Amino acid sequence: MDNTENKKIRKGSSDKRAKIIAAARDLFLSDGFDRSSVDAVAAKAGVSKRTVYDYYGDKQNLLLAVVEETSRAVLDMIKQGISDYLWEFEDLEQALILFCEQFVASANGSSDYSALIRLVTMEAANLPSSFLDKLDNATEEGIIRRFTEFGEAGLLDVPDPVMATKHFAALTFLLVFNQPGRTGTMEKEQTKRIITEGVRVFLCAYAPRTVQNENQPSY
């Protein structure tokens, strides 16, 4: 009896948290953080104002919770891409291209990704720099770990896997996301070209020296 009641309480708390997060996210995106009140969040979530404060302390912590929750879906996309393409492969260049293409396709179809970018862009002044750094690190962590392992296996020359990951992202999917007016077939063709060329530039910089030397033309 007690166990059943405890489970109901925990589930109820989880449901309330989810409703509060969803309400806050909608309001922060539509009205902005400064113009969104805790009263409005509580009303939209169907809970009391006291419940919002009990769960999150204040509006600032609520914003952090919204961004963290939204970022989880993006992290899952990256983890899925690593699992699908960067564990077993025959050609590293092709594996990296497929990883980027899947992540871009997933992100383009995700309301979580667009919401995360908008929240971080719109509310940068309300997000501590340490929090943003932590968010960046979490996003890059899986790729950093895999690049480190590629270095140990001799597939890449990565004395600084963190910087290598930043270069990789900047040359591939981040460059795609920064392209204006991407639509239809042209979007797909342009995306593939950007990713393919970006991966090749990355490998020119980070492939082991012996591999690069073998690819150099002889005179």
HELIX and SHEET records of a PDB file:
HELIX    1   1 ASP A    2  ASP A   31  1                                  30    
HELIX    2   2 VAL A   38  ALA A   45  1                                   8    
HELIX    3   3 LYS A   49  TYR A   56  1                                   8    
HELIX    4   4 LYS A   59  TYR A   85  1                                  27    
HELIX    5   5 LEU A   92  ASN A  108  1                                  17    
HELIX    6   6 SER A  111  MET A  122  1                                  12    
HELIX    7   7 ALA A  124  ASN A  126  5                                   3    
HELIX    8   8 SER A  129  GLU A  152  1                                  24    
HELIX    9   9 PRO A  161  LEU A  171  1                                  11    
HELIX   10  10 PHE A  173  PHE A  177  1                                   5    
HELIX   11  11 GLY A  184  TYR A  206  1                                  23    
HELIX   12  12 ARG A  209  ASN A  215  1                                   7    
END                                                                             
